[in-house]
Amino acid sequence: MEQEQRSLMLTDDAFKKIIITKETPAPYYNDDGVLVMSVYDFLLNPNSLEQ
């Protein structure tokens, strides 16, 4: 998780930062403003990125 987040922090703030995992129980934003969600929420919920 730390490795994935480190590369996202190097991008400009104009882009939405998302980490998709296999084991996250519910979508949430971490302290750095990165949306963390499970692959199931990402694929099955058409509005998953609008949170």
Residue pairs with C-beta under 8 A, 6 or more apart in sequence:
1 19
1 21
1 36
4 19
5 19
5 30
5 32
5 34
8 17
8 19
8 34
9 17
9 32
11 17
16 35
16 49
17 32
17 33
17 34
17 35
18 34
18 35
18 36
18 37
18 49
19 34
19 35
19 36
19 37
20 37
20 38
20 39
20 42
21 36
21 37
21 38
21 39
22 38
22 39
23 38
24 36
24 37
24 38
24 41
25 38
26 37
26 41
27 35
27 36
27 37
27 38
27 41
27 48
27 51
28 35
28 36
28 37
29 35
29 36
30 36
35 49
35 51
37 48
41 48
42 48
42 49
